[in-house]
Amino acid sequence: MLNYGLKFHPILKQKLWGGDKLKTHLNKIGAGAKTGESWEISGLDTDVSVVSNGEYIGRTLNELITEFKEEIIGDKVFEDFGGKFPLLIKFIDAHQDLSIQLHPNDMLAEERHNSFGKTEMWYVVDADPDSQLIIGFNKKVNKQEYINYLGKGEIEKLLNYEKVESGDSYLINAGMVHAIGKGVLIAEIQQTSDITYRIYDWERKDDNGEIRELHTDLALDAIDFELNDSFKRDYNSNDLGSSEIVSCQYFTTIFLYVNDNLLRTHSSKDTFVVYMCVEESGYIRCNNHETNITKGETVLIPAIIDEVVIVGERMKLLEIHV
């Protein structure tokens, strides 16, 4: 019976630009010196999450969706997505700058890759002093101007740089040029997609000494050239309780600050709920079952569970649903 919060084994990804913060800051067992990503909850066929606790330990997320359907993901979600889990939940550690990149929207992704598009959001868990993100352009750009700058190797001159600190949050719509800068550790919530168009990579070589592939032509029809400064999200991170960070057509993310206990009622949502712990630790109680959660851990609450009580001291979480 789906009567408790499900935890999953992290799927660790080694990256050219990865570091060691997933191990040192988030206690990811098995993470090394170049672990760039920890996929917390994934239904992608190539990387399906496996339950790590309770009655369903060893079962995959996709097996549970096949067996329980609406009970685990919700009636509307099952109607819209069938057996596909609609979100991909990650932690990302950028020891070096990531490539300048973007993601296609739903229409292009379906047409070209038989995939969902990729709108995502970032919550900064930790940032070294003077760390930056790249989000969008610093002025309105047309396609020809972009091609000219790219051809001259001067694309950096068009980019918008954002200094960041812990707690900052951003919404990255499909089509927006972006990159995570070195020294930044983030929680990422995104559509279930692994499609990325890389447009510039700092002339960096991979472990085999090869320049990494760029996707210049594919990116041209996918880029949003408009000047857009609405990506940074304002929310209240100081008061106890909840504050909405993002609500878009793909997901809603709410910031929770818990210092004692907090009741969260989900009966009206008709969806699964995900909790990512980004500070301190505690536990989530539902149906007399308690699931421990600590910084860097993620818990999936099945849609059939109507309410949970979250207990902790100075604990900060992201609450996510579709």
C-alpha positions in Angstrom: 0.0 0.0 0.0 1.3 3.4 -0.9 1.1 4.9 2.6 4.5 6.4 3.2 7.0 8.8 1.6 9.2 7.2 -1.0 13.0 7.7 -1.2 15.1 6.7 -4.1 18.8 5.9 -4.7 20.5 8.9 -6.3 21.6 8.4 -9.8 25.1 10.0 -9.9 26.5 11.5 -13.1 30.2 12.2 -13.7 30.7 15.4 -15.6 33.7 17.2 -17.1 32.7 20.3 -15.1 31.6 18.4 -11.9 33.1 18.8 -8.4 32.9 17.3 -4.9 30.1 19.3 -3.3 27.5 16.6 -3.8 29.7 14.6 -1.5 30.9 17.3 0.9 27.7 19.4 1.1 24.9 16.9 0.4 26.5 13.6 1.6 26.0 11.7 -1.6 27.5 8.3 -1.0 29.6 7.3 -4.1 30.0 10.8 -5.4 33.6 11.6 -6.4 35.8 14.5 -7.4 33.9 15.2 -10.7 30.3 14.2 -9.8 28.2 16.9 -11.5 24.6 15.7 -11.0 22.6 13.7 -8.7 19.3 12.6 -10.3 17.0 12.4 -7.3 13.8 11.3 -9.1 13.8 10.2 -12.7 11.4 8.2 -14.9 13.6 8.5 -18.1 14.0 5.0 -19.6 17.7 5.3 -19.5 17.9 6.3 -15.9 14.9 5.1 -13.8 14.9 5.8 -10.1 14.9 2.8 -7.7 13.1 3.0 -4.2 15.5 2.9 -1.3 13.2 2.6 1.7 10.1 0.8 3.1 7.8 -1.8 1.6 8.7 -1.1 -2.0 12.5 -1.0 -1.7 14.2 -2.2 -4.9 11.1 -1.4 -7.1 11.5 1.2 -9.8 9.5 4.4 -10.1 8.1 3.3 -13.4 7.1 -0.1 -12.1 5.1 1.6 -9.3 3.4 3.9 -11.8 2.4 0.9 -13.9 1.0 -0.9 -10.9 -0.6 2.0 -9.0 -1.3 4.5 -11.8 -3.4 7.4 -10.4 -2.7 6.4 -6.8 0.9 7.4 -7.1 0.8 10.3 -9.6 -2.8 11.5 -9.5 -5.8 11.2 -11.9 -5.1 14.3 -14.0 -1.3 13.6 -14.2 -2.0 10.0 -15.3 -4.5 11.3 -17.9 -2.0 13.8 -19.3 1.2 11.8 -19.1 0.1 8.1 -19.0 2.9 6.1 -17.4 5.5 8.8 -17.7 6.7 10.7 -14.6 6.5 14.3 -15.8 9.4 15.8 -13.8 13.1 15.2 -13.4 14.5 16.3 -10.0 18.2 16.9 -9.6 21.0 18.5 -7.6 23.8 19.9 -9.7 27.4 20.9 -8.7 29.3 23.2 -11.1 33.0 23.1 -10.2 33.6 24.7 -13.5 31.4 26.8 -15.8 28.9 24.7 -17.7 28.5 25.2 -21.4 26.3 28.0 -22.8 23.1 26.1 -23.7 19.4 26.1 -24.1 16.5 23.6 -24.4 13.8 23.3 -27.0 10.2 23.9 -26.3 7.5 21.1 -26.4 6.8 21.5 -30.1 10.4 21.3 -31.3 11.3 18.6 -28.8 8.4 16.4 -29.9 9.1 17.0 -33.6 12.8 16.4 -33.4 13.4 14.1 -30.5 10.0 12.5 -29.5 10.5 14.1 -26.1 9.0 16.7 -23.8 10.6 20.2 -24.0 12.5 21.5 -21.1 11.5 24.4 -18.8 13.3 24.3 -15.5 13.9 26.2 -12.3 16.9 26.6 -10.1 17.2 27.0 -6.4 20.7 28.0 -5.2 21.7 25.7 -2.3 25.3 27.0 -2.0 27.4 29.5 -3.9 31.1 30.4 -3.6 31.8 34.2 -3.3 31.3 36.1 -6.5 29.7 33.1 -8.3 27.5 33.8 -11.3 24.8 32.4 -13.5 24.3 33.2 -17.1 20.6 33.8 -18.0 19.5 35.3 -21.2 21.0 38.1 -23.2 22.0 41.6 -22.0 20.0 43.2 -24.8 17.4 42.3 -27.4 19.2 40.3 -30.1 18.0 39.2 -33.6 19.1 36.0 -35.2 21.6 37.5 -37.6 23.3 39.5 -34.8 23.5 36.4 -32.7 25.1 34.5 -35.7 27.6 37.3 -36.2 28.8 37.3 -32.6 28.9 33.5 -32.5 31.0 33.4 -35.7 33.5 35.8 -34.3 33.8 33.8 -31.0 32.3 36.8 -29.1 29.0 35.3 -27.8 30.1 36.2 -24.2 29.6 39.9 -25.0 25.8 39.3 -25.5 25.2 37.3 -22.3 23.5 38.5 -19.1 25.5 37.6 -15.9 23.8 37.3 -12.5 25.7 37.2 -9.2 24.1 34.7 -6.9 24.0 33.6 -3.3 22.3 30.8 -1.4 18.5 31.0 -1.6 18.3 32.7 -4.9 15.9 31.1 -7.4 15.3 31.4 -11.1 12.9 30.2 -13.7 14.5 29.1 -17.0 11.9 28.8 -19.8 12.6 26.7 -22.8 14.5 28.7 -25.4 16.4 30.9 -22.9 20.2 30.8 -23.2 21.8 30.0 -19.9 24.7 28.4 -18.0 25.5 27.5 -14.4 28.7 29.2 -13.3 31.5 27.6 -11.4 31.1 27.4 -7.6 27.3 27.1 -7.7 25.4 24.1 -6.2 21.7 24.1 -7.2 18.5 22.1 -6.9 16.9 21.8 -10.3 13.3 21.0 -11.1 12.5 20.4 -14.8 10.3 18.7 -17.3 11.2 15.1 -18.0 13.7 15.7 -20.8 17.4 15.3 -21.3 17.6 17.4 -24.5 20.2 20.2 -24.5 21.5 22.3 -27.3 25.1 23.4 -26.5 26.1 26.6 -28.3 29.4 27.5 -26.7 31.7 25.6 -24.4 34.7 27.9 -23.7 36.9 25.9 -26.2 37.0 23.2 -23.6 38.2 19.7 -24.4 36.8 16.4 -23.0 38.8 13.7 -21.3 39.8 12.4 -24.7 41.2 15.7 -25.8 38.3 16.4 -28.2 36.3 19.6 -28.5 32.7 18.8 -27.3 30.0 18.8 -29.9 28.0 22.0 -30.4 24.4 22.2 -31.7 24.6 25.5 -33.5 22.0 24.7 -36.2 19.5 23.0 -34.0 19.7 25.9 -31.5 18.9 28.7 -34.1 15.2 27.8 -34.3 14.9 27.2 -30.5 16.5 30.4 -29.0 14.3 33.0 -27.4 16.0 36.3 -28.6 13.8 38.6 -26.6 15.2 40.6 -23.6 13.6 39.1 -20.6 14.4 40.0 -17.0 11.5 38.1 -15.2 13.6 35.0 -14.6 14.6 35.8 -10.9 11.9 34.8 -8.5 10.9 36.7 -5.4 9.7 34.8 -2.4 9.8 35.1 1.4 12.5 32.9 2.8 12.6 34.3 6.3 9.1 33.6 7.8 8.0 30.2 9.1 5.5 28.4 6.8 5.3 28.6 3.0 6.1 31.0 0.2 5.5 30.2 -3.5 8.6 30.5 -5.7 7.3 29.4 -9.1 4.0 28.4 -10.6 4.0 27.6 -14.3 2.2 25.1 -16.6 4.7 22.4 -15.8 5.2 22.6 -12.0 4.7 24.6 -8.9 7.5 25.0 -6.3 6.9 26.3 -2.8 9.5 27.2 -0.3 8.9 25.8 3.2 10.6 26.9 6.4 9.9 24.5 9.3 10.9 25.1 12.9 8.8 22.6 15.0 6.1 21.1 12.8 4.1 22.0 9.7 0.9 20.4 8.4 0.6 20.3 4.6 -2.8 19.3 3.1 -2.7 18.0 -0.5 -6.2 16.5 -0.9 -7.2 19.2 -3.5 -4.1 18.9 -5.6 -4.7 15.5 -7.4 -1.0 15.0 -7.9 2.1 13.6 -6.3 4.2 15.9 -4.2 8.0 16.0 -3.9 10.0 17.4 -1.0 13.7 18.4 -1.5 15.5 19.2 1.7 18.0 22.1 1.2 18.9 22.9 4.8 19.0 21.0 8.1 17.0 17.8 8.6 13.8 16.3 10.1 11.1 13.9 9.0 7.8 13.7 7.2 4.9 11.8 8.8 2.0 10.4 6.9 -0.4 7.6 7.8 1.6 7.0 11.0 4.7 6.4 8.9 7.8 8.6 9.4 10.3 9.2 6.6 13.6 10.8 7.6 14.8 13.6 5.4 18.1 15.5 5.6 19.8 18.2 3.5 20.4 16.8 0.0 17.6 14.2 0.3 14.3 14.0 -1.7 11.0 12.3 -0.8 8.1 11.5 -3.1 4.6 11.6 -1.5 2.1 9.5 -3.5 -1.0 11.3 -4.7 -3.2 9.1 -2.6 -1.8 10.6 0.6 -4.0 13.7 1.5 -1.8 15.3 4.2 1.6 15.2 5.8 3.2 16.6 8.9 6.7 17.9 8.5 8.9 18.1 11.6 12.3 19.8 11.9 14.3 22.6 13.4 15.3 25.5 11.0 14.7 23.1 8.2 14.2 24.4 4.6 12.5 22.4 1.9 11.2 22.8 -1.6 7.7 21.4 -2.1 7.0 20.5 -5.8 3.9 19.4 -7.6 2.4 19.6 -11.1 
